[in-house]
Amino acid sequence: MRVISQVGDWFERRLQLAAAIRETAEHHVPRNTASWFYVFGSAALAIFLLQVVTGILLAIIYVPSAAEAWNSLQLLNHDITLGWFVRALHGWGSNFMVAIVLIHMVQVFLFGAYKFPRELTWIVGVFLLLMTLGMAFSGQVLRFDQDAYWGLGIGASIASRVPILGPATVKLMLGGPIIAGATLSRFFALHVFVIPGLLIALVGLHLLMVLKLGINDWPMPGRLVKRATYTAEYEELVKNDGEPFVPYAVWKDLFFAAFILAAVAACAIYFGPFGPSGRPDPTIIQTAPRPDYFFLWLYALLSLLPPSLETPALLIGPVVVIFALILLPFVFGEGEKSWRRRPIAVLSILLIAVSLGTLTHLSGFTPWSPHMNAWSGDPVPEHFLKGTTALERQGALVFQVKQCRNCHSLGELGGQRGPTLDSVAVRLTRDQLIRQVIQGGGNMPAYGKNLSPAETTALVAFLATLHPPGQTPARNAALEESQTPAASPQK
Amino acid sequence: MPNENMLTRRGLFMKLGILFNGLVAAALAVPILRYVLSSVTRGSSYLGWVSLGHVNEFPEGETRLATFRNPIVMPADGKTVDTACWVRRIEGEQFQVFAINCMHLGCPVRWFPQSGLFMCPCHGGAYYRDGSRASGPPERGLFQYPYKVKDGLITIQAGELPTPGSPNAALDTERPPCA
C-alpha cells in the first residue's frame, strides 16, 4: 500500500494534477440536476470512447484499399478470432451513438439548456451532431460493399446538383472522376483522422463549458432566464442547494453509461455485425442499395418530394436547418426554460419525431419503388380470373408480361408505386382506361409504343373486369345518353 | 519605465517572428491546396475511348447490357473500375449508349424489354427505350455516352461517373410522352 502511495506521490510531484482533478470532480452542482434526465451526454461520451477503442482494433486488420477492403471485412467476420464481435460493437456503437446524441439534444432543447449563458455549448453541440452524422456516413463508406458503392453514387449525385461548383465538388468528394480506390482512401482519412480529431477537440470544448458554466439547473416553470440576473441566481442556487458532482450525481451517469455499453454489447452478440453486403462491383446491377438506419428517413423523403422541389430541398434544406439550430439560442436566449410552459417547443419535437418516424417506417417497405420481380413472380389471384372470357385472360397475361404489376398491385401483391388496381373499373370507364394506358399521365409512363392494338384491347378488357362483386363498373352516362336515348329509362 | 506603446526590440522580434511564420504558411499553403484540389484541377484528361465489343453482339432494335473498364486504372481500384452500361442498337451503326446510373440519385437502372422501360429500384424513376424520362423523380433522361463505330467495334468515351450535374446529362432533354 505504501509503495502505491509513494509512486502516486512521485507522479503528483511532477504532474501536479491532483488538485485540479479533485476540484473538477467535487465541483458543486444543483441537487435537482442529479437526475436520470441528465445522463445522456455522458452516455454519448462513453459510446464515443467505445468507438475509438473498437475503431483502432478494426484498423489493425482493415485494409483501406478499394481492391482489398471487402476481403479484409470478410476476414474480420470469418477468420479473425472475435473479429465479427469487434465489428458488431463498432457498428452497433455507431447506431447507439447517433440515437443517444439525438436524445441528448432533445433533452437539452426541452429543458431550455441552450439559453443564456450556454449558447456556445449548444452551438458546439450542433457541430458535434453534424460530425456524428459525418462519422456514420463515412463509416458506412468504409464498409466497402454494394451499399457503400451506390451510397457514394447517391452522395455524388446530390453534390453534383450544386450550381456551378457541382462537378468540381463531385471530383473533390470522390478523389477523381469515378468512385474508385482514391475515394475509399479519402473517406478513410476523414473517418479515422479528420472527423475524430475534430470530435475530440470539440467534445473537450463542450465539456469544458459544462464545467465552467455549470450544468443547466432543473427548469422550474415560471423561473425565467434573464441575462442580467441569471449568473447570480445560478451561483446562489449552487451555494444553497448544491452537492459535489462526485459522488452525488455521477453515480447515475456511471450506471447509465454501463447500461448503454451493455446494450451495445448485447445487440452486437445477438444481431452480429452489419454486412458487408455484396462485393463493390458496379457491373452487378441487380441491387437495390439502401442507406444505414439513420439516413433511411432521407431516402424516403427523396422519393416523396416532387421532383421540382428536390434540388432546392437538398441544397437549401440542410443550410436552413443548421442556421436555425445555431440561431436558436440567440433568438430564444432568455425566458421560460420549462417544457411545461413551452408548448411550441414540445409540439416541434413531436412533429419532427413523428415525421422522421413515419419516413423511416415508410422506407421499410418502399411503396415508391417498383417491385422488380412482381411481373414474373406474383400470381394473379384466382378470383380475378374466375368466369372471365378468353380475351380478358389474354389481358391478364398482357398485364403481367408488360410489367404493369411492378407498379400496380392486385390482391395486395405487386408494386405500390401506382394505385392498386383491385377496383380500377369502378374509377375509370373503358375509354379512360384506354387513354391512361396509351398516353400515361400522372406518374405513369405512356405505353402507346409498347402495346399493339390487340394487346391494348385485351388489357383494357381485363382491367374493366376489376371491380368488387357488389359494385358496377364506371360508365360514361353522357355517352350512353347521346348514343342510345331510347334505352334510357322513361319518366 | 517602458512606455506601453513603445516598440521594444523583443516585441519587434516577436512580431517579425509571427510575420515570418505567416509567410512560410502562405508559401506552404499553395502546394498543399494544389495537392488537395488535384482531383478537381486535372481537367478532362481522364476521359478516354473504351471498346464495348463488336457491333454484332448488339442485335438491331434491342437493348443489351455491356461492361467496360475505366480508361484509367490504379492498382488499388479493385473491381470499381469495371462499369456497366446499356447499349441500344437502333439500326445499322446507329446506337444509344446509356449510363447505368439513374439521373435521380445514381442507382443502377434495369432494362425491361417487354414494357420497353428502364426502371430504377431506388426511388421508382422510369425511362423510355430512348432514354427519355418516363416517370418518377428524375428530372431528365438517362446520361448518354458519346460513341463511335470503327472497324465493326463500338467504343464509347468514358472515364467519369455520370451524375445529374454532368454536362452531358442535359443533352437528352425531356420530351413529352408520345401520344
Interface residues (C-beta under 8 A of the other chain):
Chain A: S65 A66 A67 E68 W70 Y149 W150 G153 I154 A156 S157 I158 A159 S160 R161 V162 G166 P167 A168 V170 K171 L172 L174 G175 G176 P177 I178 I179 A180 G181 A182 T183 L184 S185 R279 P280 D281 P282 T283 I285 Q286 T287 A288 P289 Y299 L302 S303 L305 P307 S308 E310 T311 W368 S369 P370 M372 W375 V401 K402 Q403 C404 N406 C407 R417 I438 Q439 G440 G441 N443 M444 P445 A446 Y447 G448 K449 N450
Chain B: L37 S39 V40 Y46 L47 L65 T67 N70 M74 P75 A76 D77 G78 K79 T80 V81 D82 T83 A84 I100 N101 H104 L105 G106 C107 P108 V109 R110 F112 Q114 S115 G116 L117 M119 P121 C122 H123 G124 A126 Y128 R129 A134 S135 G136 P137 P138 E139 G159 E160 L161 T163 P164 G165 S166 P167 P177 C178 A179
